[in-house]
């Protein structure tokens, strides 16, 4: 009996130590600015490197493709939780084929930017980015928000904060809590998680057109989460769910054609 109590106490202490470790290091597990898991390609677009001020300490390294800010719609690209601006070159190469301006933003703590990423911080980055482009003469109604994976949480929130034209979500999740439960089913992630990005609690309030794109073979964020989000959308909605794509979707003619059709339907 004594041995059993010692064993049980040891298990409890180990579990509590694990909870403490996960709680303290959770943002290191969520954000991976130095991880290079994307393709790197030759740049086939003309851009200008800019730095968008968020506060006195943080300026966001960003790329802008300015075809005509006053005339064309502007797509603001919020990237995911890993890598830097260079890792999105292959996507921008394809998106640049459309008749739009493109603003690719890098988060605090990414691409050499100061600061540490948090949910609150990334929302601040998103708001600063939209306010910056507005100051350049871009009307909110000519802004399209594009969220990639983690960035879908920011894009969704920004579509509630600003009266933009449309929202594109690539490989979105219902919430970071739901996603974390898949990886840590033995932990009370609902209690531990600081950065929650609760898309499923927000998307039914969005009134602008939404396009959701998600590969059906995604083994990082299950495509079922996108099906759930799609059902929750009350307004105009579109979807593109290719059978063979995984989390890093294939940026081919079919995907770009779906994006093109969506953009050209926007007012």
Secondary structure as GFF3:
##gff-version 3
##sequence-region A 1 267
A	DSSP	alpha_helix	2	30	.	.	.	ID=ss1
A	DSSP	beta_strand	48	53	.	.	.	ID=ss2
A	DSSP	beta_strand	59	65	.	.	.	ID=ss3
A	DSSP	beta_strand	74	78	.	.	.	ID=ss4
A	DSSP	three_ten_helix	85	88	.	.	.	ID=ss5
A	DSSP	alpha_helix	89	95	.	.	.	ID=ss6
A	DSSP	beta_strand	101	105	.	.	.	ID=ss7
A	DSSP	alpha_helix	119	135	.	.	.	ID=ss8
A	DSSP	three_ten_helix	140	142	.	.	.	ID=ss9
A	DSSP	beta_strand	143	148	.	.	.	ID=ss10
A	DSSP	alpha_helix	151	161	.	.	.	ID=ss11
A	DSSP	beta_strand	166	170	.	.	.	ID=ss12
A	DSSP	alpha_helix	176	183	.	.	.	ID=ss13
A	DSSP	alpha_helix	189	192	.	.	.	ID=ss14
A	DSSP	three_ten_helix	199	201	.	.	.	ID=ss15
A	DSSP	three_ten_helix	203	205	.	.	.	ID=ss16
A	DSSP	beta_strand	209	213	.	.	.	ID=ss17
A	DSSP	alpha_helix	223	232	.	.	.	ID=ss18
A	DSSP	beta_strand	237	240	.	.	.	ID=ss19
A	DSSP	alpha_helix	253	265	.	.	.	ID=ss20
###
